[in-house]
Amino acid sequence: MGVNQSDRPNVVKLAYRRLARLYHPDVNSSTIAKASMQAINQAYKEFQEQTI
């Protein structure tokens, strides 16, 4: 996602949103974009679970 483990949650959230706009299936329908979006979603989910 382009962030460090020590970054604050708002920095990670902004990075997630930026990547989501780039790779969202409504914007980018390529197979690579779909796989990238799934990886981005998984990484963000794991981050959220660690910060709870």
ModelCIF file with pLDDT and N, C-alpha, C, O atoms, coordinates in Angstrom:
data_MODEL
#
_entry.id   MODEL 
#
_entity.id                         1 
_entity.type                       polymer 
_entity.pdbx_number_of_molecules   1 
#
_entity_poly.entity_id                      1 
_entity_poly.type                           'polypeptide(L)' 
_entity_poly.nstd_linkage                   no 
_entity_poly.nstd_monomer                   no 
_entity_poly.pdbx_seq_one_letter_code       MGVNQSDRPNVVKLAYRRLARLYHPDVNSSTIAKASMQAINQAYKEFQEQTI 
_entity_poly.pdbx_seq_one_letter_code_can   MGVNQSDRPNVVKLAYRRLARLYHPDVNSSTIAKASMQAINQAYKEFQEQTI 
_entity_poly.pdbx_strand_id                 A 
#
loop_
_entity_poly_seq.entity_id 
_entity_poly_seq.num 
_entity_poly_seq.mon_id 
_entity_poly_seq.hetero 
1 1  MET n 
1 2  GLY n 
1 3  VAL n 
1 4  ASN n 
1 5  GLN n 
1 6  SER n 
1 7  ASP n 
1 8  ARG n 
1 9  PRO n 
1 10 ASN n 
1 11 VAL n 
1 12 VAL n 
1 13 LYS n 
1 14 LEU n 
1 15 ALA n 
1 16 TYR n 
1 17 ARG n 
1 18 ARG n 
1 19 LEU n 
1 20 ALA n 
1 21 ARG n 
1 22 LEU n 
1 23 TYR n 
1 24 HIS n 
1 25 PRO n 
1 26 ASP n 
1 27 VAL n 
1 28 ASN n 
1 29 SER n 
1 30 SER n 
1 31 THR n 
1 32 ILE n 
1 33 ALA n 
1 34 LYS n 
1 35 ALA n 
1 36 SER n 
1 37 MET n 
1 38 GLN n 
1 39 ALA n 
1 40 ILE n 
1 41 ASN n 
1 42 GLN n 
1 43 ALA n 
1 44 TYR n 
1 45 LYS n 
1 46 GLU n 
1 47 PHE n 
1 48 GLN n 
1 49 GLU n 
1 50 GLN n 
1 51 THR n 
1 52 ILE n 
#
_struct_asym.id          A 
_struct_asym.entity_id   1 
#
loop_
_ma_qa_metric.id 
_ma_qa_metric.mode 
_ma_qa_metric.name 
_ma_qa_metric.software_group_id 
_ma_qa_metric.type 
1 global pLDDT . pLDDT 
2 local  pLDDT . pLDDT 
#
_ma_qa_metric_global.metric_id      1 
_ma_qa_metric_global.metric_value   88.56 
_ma_qa_metric_global.model_id       1 
_ma_qa_metric_global.ordinal_id     1 
#
loop_
_ma_qa_metric_local.label_asym_id 
_ma_qa_metric_local.label_comp_id 
_ma_qa_metric_local.label_seq_id 
_ma_qa_metric_local.metric_id 
_ma_qa_metric_local.metric_value 
_ma_qa_metric_local.model_id 
_ma_qa_metric_local.ordinal_id 
A MET 1  2 72.00 1 1  
A GLY 2  2 81.00 1 2  
A VAL 3  2 86.00 1 3  
A ASN 4  2 83.00 1 4  
A GLN 5  2 81.00 1 5  
A SER 6  2 84.00 1 6  
A ASP 7  2 87.00 1 7  
A ARG 8  2 91.00 1 8  
A PRO 9  2 90.00 1 9  
A ASN 10 2 91.00 1 10 
A VAL 11 2 92.00 1 11 
A VAL 12 2 91.00 1 12 
A LYS 13 2 92.00 1 13 
A LEU 14 2 93.00 1 14 
A ALA 15 2 93.00 1 15 
A TYR 16 2 93.00 1 16 
A ARG 17 2 93.00 1 17 
A ARG 18 2 93.00 1 18 
A LEU 19 2 91.00 1 19 
A ALA 20 2 90.00 1 20 
A ARG 21 2 90.00 1 21 
A LEU 22 2 90.00 1 22 
A TYR 23 2 90.00 1 23 
A HIS 24 2 86.00 1 24 
A PRO 25 2 84.00 1 25 
A ASP 26 2 87.00 1 26 
A VAL 27 2 86.00 1 27 
A ASN 28 2 88.00 1 28 
A SER 29 2 88.00 1 29 
A SER 30 2 91.00 1 30 
A THR 31 2 89.00 1 31 
A ILE 32 2 91.00 1 32 
A ALA 33 2 91.00 1 33 
A LYS 34 2 89.00 1 34 
A ALA 35 2 91.00 1 35 
A SER 36 2 91.00 1 36 
A MET 37 2 92.00 1 37 
A GLN 38 2 92.00 1 38 
A ALA 39 2 92.00 1 39 
A ILE 40 2 91.00 1 40 
A ASN 41 2 93.00 1 41 
A GLN 42 2 94.00 1 42 
A ALA 43 2 91.00 1 43 
A TYR 44 2 92.00 1 44 
A LYS 45 2 93.00 1 45 
A GLU 46 2 91.00 1 46 
A PHE 47 2 89.00 1 47 
A GLN 48 2 89.00 1 48 
A GLU 49 2 90.00 1 49 
A GLN 50 2 86.00 1 50 
A THR 51 2 76.00 1 51 
A ILE 52 2 65.00 1 52 
#
loop_
_atom_site.group_PDB 
_atom_site.id 
_atom_site.type_symbol 
_atom_site.label_atom_id 
_atom_site.label_alt_id 
_atom_site.label_comp_id 
_atom_site.label_asym_id 
_atom_site.label_entity_id 
_atom_site.label_seq_id 
_atom_site.pdbx_PDB_ins_code 
_atom_site.Cartn_x 
_atom_site.Cartn_y 
_atom_site.Cartn_z 
_atom_site.occupancy 
_atom_site.B_iso_or_equiv 
_atom_site.pdbx_formal_charge 
_atom_site.auth_seq_id 
_atom_site.auth_comp_id 
_atom_site.auth_asym_id 
_atom_site.auth_atom_id 
_atom_site.pdbx_PDB_model_num 
ATOM 1   N N  . MET A 1 1  ? 0.820   -1.197 0.000   1.00 72.00 ? 1  MET A N  1 
ATOM 2   C CA . MET A 1 1  ? 0.000   0.000  0.000   1.00 72.00 ? 1  MET A CA 1 
ATOM 3   C C  . MET A 1 1  ? 0.862   1.258  0.000   1.00 72.00 ? 1  MET A C  1 
ATOM 4   O O  . MET A 1 1  ? 0.355   2.365  -0.180  1.00 72.00 ? 1  MET A O  1 
ATOM 5   N N  . GLY A 1 2  ? 2.142   1.086  0.199   1.00 81.00 ? 2  GLY A N  1 
ATOM 6   C CA . GLY A 1 2  ? 3.019   2.253  0.183   1.00 81.00 ? 2  GLY A CA 1 
ATOM 7   C C  . GLY A 1 2  ? 3.084   3.000  1.497   1.00 81.00 ? 2  GLY A C  1 
ATOM 8   O O  . GLY A 1 2  ? 3.352   4.202  1.522   1.00 81.00 ? 2  GLY A O  1 
ATOM 9   N N  . VAL A 1 3  ? 2.839   2.290  2.596   1.00 86.00 ? 3  VAL A N  1 
ATOM 10  C CA . VAL A 1 3  ? 2.910   2.907  3.913   1.00 86.00 ? 3  VAL A CA 1 
ATOM 11  C C  . VAL A 1 3  ? 3.837   2.075  4.796   1.00 86.00 ? 3  VAL A C  1 
ATOM 12  O O  . VAL A 1 3  ? 4.167   0.934  4.472   1.00 86.00 ? 3  VAL A O  1 
ATOM 13  N N  . ASN A 1 4  ? 4.244   2.659  5.901   1.00 83.00 ? 4  ASN A N  1 
ATOM 14  C CA . ASN A 1 4  ? 5.077   1.962  6.881   1.00 83.00 ? 4  ASN A CA 1 
ATOM 15  C C  . ASN A 1 4  ? 4.218   1.463  8.038   1.00 83.00 ? 4  ASN A C  1 
ATOM 16  O O  . ASN A 1 4  ? 3.141   2.000  8.296   1.00 83.00 ? 4  ASN A O  1 
ATOM 17  N N  . GLN A 1 5  ? 4.690   0.453  8.720   1.00 81.00 ? 5  GLN A N  1 
ATOM 18  C CA . GLN A 1 5  ? 3.938   -0.066 9.860   1.00 81.00 ? 5  GLN A CA 1 
ATOM 19  C C  . GLN A 1 5  ? 3.775   0.974  10.951  1.00 81.00 ? 5  GLN A C  1 
ATOM 20  O O  . GLN A 1 5  ? 2.829   0.909  11.736  1.00 81.00 ? 5  GLN A O  1 
ATOM 21  N N  . SER A 1 6  ? 4.672   1.916  11.007  1.00 84.00 ? 6  SER A N  1 
ATOM 22  C CA . SER A 1 6  ? 4.603   2.938  12.061  1.00 84.00 ? 6  SER A CA 1 
ATOM 23  C C  . SER A 1 6  ? 3.728   4.131  11.679  1.00 84.00 ? 6  SER A C  1 
ATOM 24  O O  . SER A 1 6  ? 3.538   5.035  12.493  1.00 84.00 ? 6  SER A O  1 
ATOM 25  N N  . ASP A 1 7  ? 3.191   4.152  10.455  1.00 87.00 ? 7  ASP A N  1 
ATOM 26  C CA . ASP A 1 7  ? 2.338   5.267  10.037  1.00 87.00 ? 7  ASP A CA 1 
ATOM 27  C C  . ASP A 1 7  ? 1.034   5.283  10.824  1.00 87.00 ? 7  ASP A C  1 
ATOM 28  O O  . ASP A 1 7  ? 0.509   4.246  11.230  1.00 87.00 ? 7  ASP A O  1 
ATOM 29  N N  . ARG A 1 8  ? 0.537   6.482  11.022  1.00 91.00 ? 8  ARG A N  1 
ATOM 30  C CA . ARG A 1 8  ? -0.718  6.650  11.758  1.00 91.00 ? 8  ARG A CA 1 
ATOM 31  C C  . ARG A 1 8  ? -1.889  6.135  10.927  1.00 91.00 ? 8  ARG A C  1 
ATOM 32  O O  . ARG A 1 8  ? -1.810  6.106  9.699   1.00 91.00 ? 8  ARG A O  1 
ATOM 33  N N  . PRO A 1 9  ? -2.977  5.728  11.587  1.00 90.00 ? 9  PRO A N  1 
ATOM 34  C CA . PRO A 1 9  ? -4.127  5.168  10.881  1.00 90.00 ? 9  PRO A CA 1 
ATOM 35  C C  . PRO A 1 9  ? -4.695  6.079  9.777   1.00 90.00 ? 9  PRO A C  1 
ATOM 36  O O  . PRO A 1 9  ? -5.135  5.583  8.740   1.00 90.00 ? 9  PRO A O  1 
ATOM 37  N N  . ASN A 1 10 ? -4.688  7.391  9.989   1.00 91.00 ? 10 ASN A N  1 
ATOM 38  C CA . ASN A 1 10 ? -5.246  8.271  8.958   1.00 91.00 ? 10 ASN A CA 1 
ATOM 39  C C  . ASN A 1 10 ? -4.377  8.271  7.697   1.00 91.00 ? 10 ASN A C  1 
ATOM 40  O O  . ASN A 1 10 ? -4.900  8.437  6.595   1.00 91.00 ? 10 ASN A O  1 
ATOM 41  N N  . VAL A 1 11 ? -3.072  8.090  7.836   1.00 92.00 ? 11 VAL A N  1 
ATOM 42  C CA . VAL A 1 11 ? -2.172  8.014  6.685   1.00 92.00 ? 11 VAL A CA 1 
ATOM 43  C C  . VAL A 1 11 ? -2.465  6.740  5.895   1.00 92.00 ? 11 VAL A C  1 
ATOM 44  O O  . VAL A 1 11 ? -2.514  6.756  4.665   1.00 92.00 ? 11 VAL A O  1 
ATOM 45  N N  . VAL A 1 12 ? -2.658  5.641  6.618   1.00 91.00 ? 12 VAL A N  1 
ATOM 46  C CA . VAL A 1 12 ? -2.961  4.362  5.970   1.00 91.00 ? 12 VAL A CA 1 
ATOM 47  C C  . VAL A 1 12 ? -4.310  4.437  5.261   1.00 91.00 ? 12 VAL A C  1 
ATOM 48  O O  . VAL A 1 12 ? -4.456  3.951  4.139   1.00 91.00 ? 12 VAL A O  1 
ATOM 49  N N  . LYS A 1 13 ? -5.281  5.038  5.909   1.00 92.00 ? 13 LYS A N  1 
ATOM 50  C CA . LYS A 1 13 ? -6.616  5.166  5.311   1.00 92.00 ? 13 LYS A CA 1 
ATOM 51  C C  . LYS A 1 13 ? -6.563  5.992  4.024   1.00 92.00 ? 13 LYS A C  1 
ATOM 52  O O  . LYS A 1 13 ? -7.214  5.639  3.040   1.00 92.00 ? 13 LYS A O  1 
ATOM 53  N N  . LEU A 1 14 ? -5.808  7.071  4.018   1.00 93.00 ? 14 LEU A N  1 
ATOM 54  C CA . LEU A 1 14 ? -5.676  7.894  2.816   1.00 93.00 ? 14 LEU A CA 1 
ATOM 55  C C  . LEU A 1 14 ? -4.994  7.115  1.689   1.00 93.00 ? 14 LEU A C  1 
ATOM 56  O O  . LEU A 1 14 ? -5.386  7.228  0.528   1.00 93.00 ? 14 LEU A O  1 
ATOM 57  N N  . ALA A 1 15 ? -3.982  6.332  2.032   1.00 93.00 ? 15 ALA A N  1 
ATOM 58  C CA . ALA A 1 15 ? -3.296  5.508  1.027   1.00 93.00 ? 15 ALA A CA 1 
ATOM 59  C C  . ALA A 1 15 ? -4.256  4.466  0.455   1.00 93.00 ? 15 ALA A C  1 
ATOM 60  O O  . ALA A 1 15 ? -4.264  4.216  -0.750  1.00 93.00 ? 15 ALA A O  1 
ATOM 61  N N  . TYR A 1 16 ? -5.059  3.867  1.321   1.00 93.00 ? 16 TYR A N  1 
ATOM 62  C CA . TYR A 1 16 ? -6.049  2.883  0.880   1.00 93.00 ? 16 TYR A CA 1 
ATOM 63  C C  . TYR A 1 16 ? -7.048  3.517  -0.094  1.00 93.00 ? 16 TYR A C  1 
ATOM 64  O O  . TYR A 1 16 ? -7.340  2.949  -1.147  1.00 93.00 ? 16 TYR A O  1 
ATOM 65  N N  . ARG A 1 17 ? -7.554  4.663  0.253   1.00 93.00 ? 17 ARG A N  1 
ATOM 66  C CA . ARG A 1 17 ? -8.533  5.338  -0.615  1.00 93.00 ? 17 ARG A CA 1 
ATOM 67  C C  . ARG A 1 17 ? -7.927  5.724  -1.965  1.00 93.00 ? 17 ARG A C  1 
ATOM 68  O O  . ARG A 1 17 ? -8.582  5.611  -3.001  1.00 93.00 ? 17 ARG A O  1 
ATOM 69  N N  . ARG A 1 18 ? -6.675  6.178  -1.946  1.00 93.00 ? 18 ARG A N  1 
ATOM 70  C CA . ARG A 1 18 ? -6.004  6.550  -3.190  1.00 93.00 ? 18 ARG A CA 1 
ATOM 71  C C  . ARG A 1 18 ? -5.861  5.332  -4.101  1.00 93.00 ? 18 ARG A C  1 
ATOM 72  O O  . ARG A 1 18 ? -6.139  5.408  -5.298  1.00 93.00 ? 18 ARG A O  1 
ATOM 73  N N  . LEU A 1 19 ? -5.435  4.233  -3.539  1.00 91.00 ? 19 LEU A N  1 
ATOM 74  C CA . LEU A 1 19 ? -5.281  3.013  -4.327  1.00 91.00 ? 19 LEU A CA 1 
ATOM 75  C C  . LEU A 1 19 ? -6.629  2.462  -4.777  1.00 91.00 ? 19 LEU A C  1 
ATOM 76  O O  . LEU A 1 19 ? -6.750  1.949  -5.889  1.00 91.00 ? 19 LEU A O  1 
ATOM 77  N N  . ALA A 1 20 ? -7.630  2.564  -3.929  1.00 90.00 ? 20 ALA A N  1 
ATOM 78  C CA . ALA A 1 20 ? -8.962  2.078  -4.285  1.00 90.00 ? 20 ALA A CA 1 
ATOM 79  C C  . ALA A 1 20 ? -9.519  2.837  -5.485  1.00 90.00 ? 20 ALA A C  1 
ATOM 80  O O  . ALA A 1 20 ? -10.188 2.249  -6.335  1.00 90.00 ? 20 ALA A O  1 
ATOM 81  N N  . ARG A 1 21 ? -9.250  4.121  -5.556  1.00 90.00 ? 21 ARG A N  1 
ATOM 82  C CA . ARG A 1 21 ? -9.720  4.897  -6.713  1.00 90.00 ? 21 ARG A CA 1 
ATOM 83  C C  . ARG A 1 21 ? -9.009  4.454  -7.990  1.00 90.00 ? 21 ARG A C  1 
ATOM 84  O O  . ARG A 1 21 ? -9.603  4.454  -9.068  1.00 90.00 ? 21 ARG A O  1 
ATOM 85  N N  . LEU A 1 22 ? -7.748  4.080  -7.866  1.00 90.00 ? 22 LEU A N  1 
ATOM 86  C CA . LEU A 1 22 ? -6.979  3.644  -9.037  1.00 90.00 ? 22 LEU A CA 1 
ATOM 87  C C  . LEU A 1 22 ? -7.408  2.280  -9.561  1.00 90.00 ? 22 LEU A C  1 
ATOM 88  O O  . LEU A 1 22 ? -7.493  2.069  -10.771 1.00 90.00 ? 22 LEU A O  1 
ATOM 89  N N  . TYR A 1 23 ? -7.676  1.361  -8.648  1.00 90.00 ? 23 TYR A N  1 
ATOM 90  C CA . TYR A 1 23 ? -7.893  -0.028 -9.021  1.00 90.00 ? 23 TYR A CA 1 
ATOM 91  C C  . TYR A 1 23 ? -9.337  -0.498 -8.918  1.00 90.00 ? 23 TYR A C  1 
ATOM 92  O O  . TYR A 1 23 ? -9.615  -1.669 -9.175  1.00 90.00 ? 23 TYR A O  1 
ATOM 93  N N  . HIS A 1 24 ? -10.250 0.368  -8.554  1.00 86.00 ? 24 HIS A N  1 
ATOM 94  C CA . HIS A 1 24 ? -11.646 -0.040 -8.402  1.00 86.00 ? 24 HIS A CA 1 
ATOM 95  C C  . HIS A 1 24 ? -12.176 -0.562 -9.734  1.00 86.00 ? 24 HIS A C  1 
ATOM 96  O O  . HIS A 1 24 ? -11.909 0.033  -10.778 1.00 86.00 ? 24 HIS A O  1 
ATOM 97  N N  . PRO A 1 25 ? -12.924 -1.666 -9.712  1.00 84.00 ? 25 PRO A N  1 
ATOM 98  C CA . PRO A 1 25 ? -13.429 -2.267 -10.950 1.00 84.00 ? 25 PRO A CA 1 
ATOM 99  C C  . PRO A 1 25 ? -14.311 -1.339 -11.797 1.00 84.00 ? 25 PRO A C  1 
ATOM 100 O O  . PRO A 1 25 ? -14.393 -1.504 -13.014 1.00 84.00 ? 25 PRO A O  1 
ATOM 101 N N  . ASP A 1 26 ? -14.957 -0.384 -11.168 1.00 87.00 ? 26 ASP A N  1 
ATOM 102 C CA . ASP A 1 26 ? -15.776 0.565  -11.936 1.00 87.00 ? 26 ASP A CA 1 
ATOM 103 C C  . ASP A 1 26 ? -14.919 1.504  -12.768 1.00 87.00 ? 26 ASP A C  1 
ATOM 104 O O  . ASP A 1 26 ? -15.383 2.055  -13.766 1.00 87.00 ? 26 ASP A O  1 
ATOM 105 N N  . VAL A 1 27 ? -13.679 1.686  -12.363 1.00 86.00 ? 27 VAL A N  1 
ATOM 106 C CA . VAL A 1 27 ? -12.764 2.604  -13.049 1.00 86.00 ? 27 VAL A CA 1 
ATOM 107 C C  . VAL A 1 27 ? -11.793 1.844  -13.941 1.00 86.00 ? 27 VAL A C  1 
ATOM 108 O O  . VAL A 1 27 ? -11.474 2.291  -15.042 1.00 86.00 ? 27 VAL A O  1 
ATOM 109 N N  . ASN A 1 28 ? -11.332 0.710  -13.469 1.00 88.00 ? 28 ASN A N  1 
ATOM 110 C CA . ASN A 1 28 ? -10.302 -0.054 -14.162 1.00 88.00 ? 28 ASN A CA 1 
ATOM 111 C C  . ASN A 1 28 ? -10.746 -1.517 -14.199 1.00 88.00 ? 28 ASN A C  1 
ATOM 112 O O  . ASN A 1 28 ? -10.701 -2.202 -13.178 1.00 88.00 ? 28 ASN A O  1 
ATOM 113 N N  . SER A 1 29 ? -11.165 -1.988 -15.343 1.00 88.00 ? 29 SER A N  1 
ATOM 114 C CA . SER A 1 29 ? -11.745 -3.326 -15.438 1.00 88.00 ? 29 SER A CA 1 
ATOM 115 C C  . SER A 1 29 ? -10.733 -4.411 -15.808 1.00 88.00 ? 29 SER A C  1 
ATOM 116 O O  . SER A 1 29 ? -11.128 -5.539 -16.103 1.00 88.00 ? 29 SER A O  1 
ATOM 117 N N  . SER A 1 30 ? -9.451  -4.096 -15.799 1.00 91.00 ? 30 SER A N  1 
ATOM 118 C CA . SER A 1 30 ? -8.456  -5.102 -16.171 1.00 91.00 ? 30 SER A CA 1 
ATOM 119 C C  . SER A 1 30 ? -8.348  -6.182 -15.092 1.00 91.00 ? 30 SER A C  1 
ATOM 120 O O  . SER A 1 30 ? -8.681  -5.952 -13.929 1.00 91.00 ? 30 SER A O  1 
ATOM 121 N N  . THR A 1 31 ? -7.883  -7.344 -15.491 1.00 89.00 ? 31 THR A N  1 
ATOM 122 C CA . THR A 1 31 ? -7.699  -8.458 -14.564 1.00 89.00 ? 31 THR A CA 1 
ATOM 123 C C  . THR A 1 31 ? -6.674  -8.104 -13.494 1.00 89.00 ? 31 THR A C  1 
ATOM 124 O O  . THR A 1 31 ? -6.844  -8.460 -12.327 1.00 89.00 ? 31 THR A O  1 
ATOM 125 N N  . ILE A 1 32 ? -5.630  -7.419 -13.877 1.00 91.00 ? 32 ILE A N  1 
ATOM 126 C CA . ILE A 1 32 ? -4.595  -7.019 -12.912 1.00 91.00 ? 32 ILE A CA 1 
ATOM 127 C C  . ILE A 1 32 ? -5.183  -6.068 -11.871 1.00 91.00 ? 32 ILE A C  1 
ATOM 128 O O  . ILE A 1 32 ? -4.858  -6.168 -10.687 1.00 91.00 ? 32 ILE A O  1 
ATOM 129 N N  . ALA A 1 33 ? -6.036  -5.157 -12.300 1.00 91.00 ? 33 ALA A N  1 
ATOM 130 C CA . ALA A 1 33 ? -6.657  -4.218 -11.354 1.00 91.00 ? 33 ALA A CA 1 
ATOM 131 C C  . ALA A 1 33 ? -7.527  -4.962 -10.347 1.00 91.00 ? 33 ALA A C  1 
ATOM 132 O O  . ALA A 1 33 ? -7.540  -4.629 -9.162  1.00 91.00 ? 33 ALA A O  1 
ATOM 133 N N  . LYS A 1 34 ? -8.248  -5.965 -10.821 1.00 89.00 ? 34 LYS A N  1 
ATOM 134 C CA . LYS A 1 34 ? -9.107  -6.736 -9.921  1.00 89.00 ? 34 LYS A CA 1 
ATOM 135 C C  . LYS A 1 34 ? -8.264  -7.454 -8.864  1.00 89.00 ? 34 LYS A C  1 
ATOM 136 O O  . LYS A 1 34 ? -8.591  -7.417 -7.677  1.00 89.00 ? 34 LYS A O  1 
ATOM 137 N N  . ALA A 1 35 ? -7.197  -8.098 -9.289  1.00 91.00 ? 35 ALA A N  1 
ATOM 138 C CA . ALA A 1 35 ? -6.312  -8.799 -8.345  1.00 91.00 ? 35 ALA A CA 1 
ATOM 139 C C  . ALA A 1 35 ? -5.650  -7.804 -7.389  1.00 91.00 ? 35 ALA A C  1 
ATOM 140 O O  . ALA A 1 35 ? -5.490  -8.086 -6.201  1.00 91.00 ? 35 ALA A O  1 
ATOM 141 N N  . SER A 1 36 ? -5.273  -6.656 -7.908  1.00 91.00 ? 36 SER A N  1 
ATOM 142 C CA . SER A 1 36 ? -4.646  -5.629 -7.070  1.00 91.00 ? 36 SER A CA 1 
ATOM 143 C C  . SER A 1 36 ? -5.626  -5.127 -6.025  1.00 91.00 ? 36 SER A C  1 
ATOM 144 O O  . SER A 1 36 ? -5.253  -4.946 -4.866  1.00 91.00 ? 36 SER A O  1 
ATOM 145 N N  . MET A 1 37 ? -6.858  -4.902 -6.410  1.00 92.00 ? 37 MET A N  1 
ATOM 146 C CA . MET A 1 37 ? -7.866  -4.403 -5.475  1.00 92.00 ? 37 MET A CA 1 
ATOM 147 C C  . MET A 1 37 ? -8.118  -5.420 -4.372  1.00 92.00 ? 37 MET A C  1 
ATOM 148 O O  . MET A 1 37 ? -8.301  -5.047 -3.213  1.00 92.00 ? 37 MET A O  1 
ATOM 149 N N  . GLN A 1 38 ? -8.129  -6.707 -4.725  1.00 92.00 ? 38 GLN A N  1 
ATOM 150 C CA . GLN A 1 38 ? -8.315  -7.742 -3.712  1.00 92.00 ? 38 GLN A CA 1 
ATOM 151 C C  . GLN A 1 38 ? -7.157  -7.740 -2.715  1.00 92.00 ? 38 GLN A C  1 
ATOM 152 O O  . GLN A 1 38 ? -7.374  -7.885 -1.512  1.00 92.00 ? 38 GLN A O  1 
ATOM 153 N N  . ALA A 1 39 ? -5.935  -7.578 -3.207  1.00 92.00 ? 39 ALA A N  1 
ATOM 154 C CA . ALA A 1 39 ? -4.765  -7.532 -2.326  1.00 92.00 ? 39 ALA A CA 1 
ATOM 155 C C  . ALA A 1 39 ? -4.792  -6.287 -1.443  1.00 92.00 ? 39 ALA A C  1 
ATOM 156 O O  . ALA A 1 39 ? -4.446  -6.347 -0.264  1.00 92.00 ? 39 ALA A O  1 
ATOM 157 N N  . ILE A 1 40 ? -5.201  -5.173 -2.014  1.00 91.00 ? 40 ILE A N  1 
ATOM 158 C CA . ILE A 1 40 ? -5.297  -3.918 -1.253  1.00 91.00 ? 40 ILE A CA 1 
ATOM 159 C C  . ILE A 1 40 ? -6.343  -4.053 -0.148  1.00 91.00 ? 40 ILE A C  1 
ATOM 160 O O  . ILE A 1 40 ? -6.105  -3.652 0.991   1.00 91.00 ? 40 ILE A O  1 
ATOM 161 N N  . ASN A 1 41 ? -7.497  -4.617 -0.489  1.00 93.00 ? 41 ASN A N  1 
ATOM 162 C CA . ASN A 1 41 ? -8.553  -4.812 0.509   1.00 93.00 ? 41 ASN A CA 1 
ATOM 163 C C  . ASN A 1 41 ? -8.085  -5.730 1.632   1.00 93.00 ? 41 ASN A C  1 
ATOM 164 O O  . ASN A 1 41 ? -8.377  -5.476 2.800   1.00 93.00 ? 41 ASN A O  1 
ATOM 165 N N  . GLN A 1 42 ? -7.365  -6.790 1.291   1.00 94.00 ? 42 GLN A N  1 
ATOM 166 C CA . GLN A 1 42 ? -6.875  -7.722 2.304   1.00 94.00 ? 42 GLN A CA 1 
ATOM 167 C C  . GLN A 1 42 ? -5.868  -7.032 3.221   1.00 94.00 ? 42 GLN A C  1 
ATOM 168 O O  . GLN A 1 42 ? -5.924  -7.193 4.440   1.00 94.00 ? 42 GLN A O  1 
ATOM 169 N N  . ALA A 1 43 ? -4.961  -6.276 2.647   1.00 91.00 ? 43 ALA A N  1 
ATOM 170 C CA . ALA A 1 43 ? -3.958  -5.572 3.455   1.00 91.00 ? 43 ALA A CA 1 
ATOM 171 C C  . ALA A 1 43 ? -4.625  -4.571 4.392   1.00 91.00 ? 43 ALA A C  1 
ATOM 172 O O  . ALA A 1 43 ? -4.231  -4.450 5.552   1.00 91.00 ? 43 ALA A O  1 
ATOM 173 N N  . TYR A 1 44 ? -5.619  -3.864 3.904   1.00 92.00 ? 44 TYR A N  1 
ATOM 174 C CA . TYR A 1 44 ? -6.291  -2.872 4.753   1.00 92.00 ? 44 TYR A CA 1 
ATOM 175 C C  . TYR A 1 44 ? -7.091  -3.564 5.860   1.00 92.00 ? 44 TYR A C  1 
ATOM 176 O O  . TYR A 1 44 ? -7.144  -3.078 6.990   1.00 92.00 ? 44 TYR A O  1 
ATOM 177 N N  . LYS A 1 45 ? -7.708  -4.692 5.531   1.00 93.00 ? 45 LYS A N  1 
ATOM 178 C CA . LYS A 1 45 ? -8.452  -5.446 6.536   1.00 93.00 ? 45 LYS A CA 1 
ATOM 179 C C  . LYS A 1 45 ? -7.517  -5.907 7.652   1.00 93.00 ? 45 LYS A C  1 
ATOM 180 O O  . LYS A 1 45 ? -7.851  -5.794 8.831   1.00 93.00 ? 45 LYS A O  1 
ATOM 181 N N  . GLU A 1 46 ? -6.348  -6.425 7.281   1.00 91.00 ? 46 GLU A N  1 
ATOM 182 C CA . GLU A 1 46 ? -5.376  -6.866 8.273   1.00 91.00 ? 46 GLU A CA 1 
ATOM 183 C C  . GLU A 1 46 ? -4.900  -5.684 9.131   1.00 91.00 ? 46 GLU A C  1 
ATOM 184 O O  . GLU A 1 46 ? -4.724  -5.822 10.341  1.00 91.00 ? 46 GLU A O  1 
ATOM 185 N N  . PHE A 1 47 ? -4.697  -4.544 8.509   1.00 89.00 ? 47 PHE A N  1 
ATOM 186 C CA . PHE A 1 47 ? -4.302  -3.352 9.263   1.00 89.00 ? 47 PHE A CA 1 
ATOM 187 C C  . PHE A 1 47 ? -5.375  -2.979 10.285  1.00 89.00 ? 47 PHE A C  1 
ATOM 188 O O  . PHE A 1 47 ? -5.070  -2.690 11.442  1.00 89.00 ? 47 PHE A O  1 
ATOM 189 N N  . GLN A 1 48 ? -6.629  -2.988 9.846   1.00 89.00 ? 48 GLN A N  1 
ATOM 190 C CA . GLN A 1 48 ? -7.711  -2.621 10.741  1.00 89.00 ? 48 GLN A CA 1 
ATOM 191 C C  . GLN A 1 48 ? -7.801  -3.587 11.923  1.00 89.00 ? 48 GLN A C  1 
ATOM 192 O O  . GLN A 1 48 ? -8.069  -3.168 13.049  1.00 89.00 ? 48 GLN A O  1 
ATOM 193 N N  . GLU A 1 49 ? -7.580  -4.873 11.672  1.00 90.00 ? 49 GLU A N  1 
ATOM 194 C CA . GLU A 1 49 ? -7.648  -5.858 12.744  1.00 90.00 ? 49 GLU A CA 1 
ATOM 195 C C  . GLU A 1 49 ? -6.531  -5.638 13.763  1.00 90.00 ? 49 GLU A C  1 
ATOM 196 O O  . GLU A 1 49 ? -6.721  -5.913 14.948  1.00 90.00 ? 49 GLU A O  1 
ATOM 197 N N  . GLN A 1 50 ? -5.387  -5.154 13.330  1.00 86.00 ? 50 GLN A N  1 
ATOM 198 C CA . GLN A 1 50 ? -4.265  -4.909 14.237  1.00 86.00 ? 50 GLN A CA 1 
ATOM 199 C C  . GLN A 1 50 ? -4.474  -3.663 15.082  1.00 86.00 ? 50 GLN A C  1 
ATOM 200 O O  . GLN A 1 50 ? -3.951  -3.570 16.193  1.00 86.00 ? 50 GLN A O  1 
ATOM 201 N N  . THR A 1 51 ? -5.235  -2.701 14.562  1.00 76.00 ? 51 THR A N  1 
ATOM 202 C CA . THR A 1 51 ? -5.401  -1.439 15.275  1.00 76.00 ? 51 THR A CA 1 
ATOM 203 C C  . THR A 1 51 ? -6.577  -1.452 16.242  1.00 76.00 ? 51 THR A C  1 
ATOM 204 O O  . THR A 1 51 ? -6.797  -0.478 16.961  1.00 76.00 ? 51 THR A O  1 
ATOM 205 N N  . ILE A 1 52 ? -7.321  -2.527 16.266  1.00 65.00 ? 52 ILE A N  1 
ATOM 206 C CA . ILE A 1 52 ? -8.498  -2.596 17.157  1.00 65.00 ? 52 ILE A CA 1 
ATOM 207 C C  . ILE A 1 52 ? -8.078  -2.910 18.557  1.00 65.00 ? 52 ILE A C  1 
ATOM 208 O O  . ILE A 1 52 ? -8.923  -3.009 19.448  1.00 65.00 ? 52 ILE A O  1 
#
